[in-house]
C-alpha cells in the first residue's frame, strides 16, 4: 500500500498526520516505511533522528535504501530526505521522475505500507508521487484559508485525473461554530472523500516535544484514537 500525504498549504499538520498514520499502520500490519521527501527533513525532526543519509542519497548517488533507513519504532522505519536534499535541492527535486520513482518503489517492496510525506503546496514531489499512490491523502484545516485553497486544489486534481482515489483528512478540529461551519462545507464539497476528522489535541504538542508518536505518549488521546480509526479505514479500503 502506497500513501502520499500532502497539502495545498503549510501549517496544517501534514507531517504530524503522516508520522502518526505510519506508526498506527505499523502497529496493525508490521513493517511500514515513512519516506520524507521534504528537503527540510521535517519527519526526521519530529522523531529527533539524524538525517545525514536519506532519500536524496538514494536518488542522486544510488545509495541502497537499506543503508539510509532509520528504525524509529518496532515495525516503523524512516527514510529521511537526507543532507543532500538540502545541499543539492534543485537536483533532488528534479529527480522526482516517474521512472525513477517506480524503480525506488520496487526497491521498497518488502514493506506492508509506504507513506510519503511531501512538502506543502503543489510541489514536484507530490505531483510525481500522486499518480503512483493507492491513496493520495490531502490534509486540511477547517478554516477559511484552507477551504479556499481546497477549491483551487480540487481543480488541480481534477485536471490530473486523481479525484477518484483522493481521500481527505480534516486536522485540528476545535469545538467552535466557525469550525463546524467549515466542516459542513468540506463535507458538502468532498462528496464522501473524508477519511478522518482529527481533533485539536494538546497531547500532540507534548508528544512532539518528546519526539514520540501521539499514541505512544498517551494511548487514549483523542488524536491517537482518531488516527487509529483512519488507519483501520485505509486498510479496509485496500482490502
Protein Blocks (a to p, Z undefined) as FASTA:
>chain_A
ZZddddfbehkommmmmmmmmmmmmmmnopaddddfbfnlmmmmmnopafkbcfklmmmn
opafklmcccfbghiacddebjmlmmmmmlmmmmmcfklmmmmmmmmmmpmbdcddddeh
jdfklmmmmmmpfbdcddddddfklmmmmmmmmmmmmmnopmmmpccddehiacdfklmm
mmmmmmmmnnopafbdcdddfklmmmmmnopafklmommlmklmmmmmmmmmmmmmmZZ
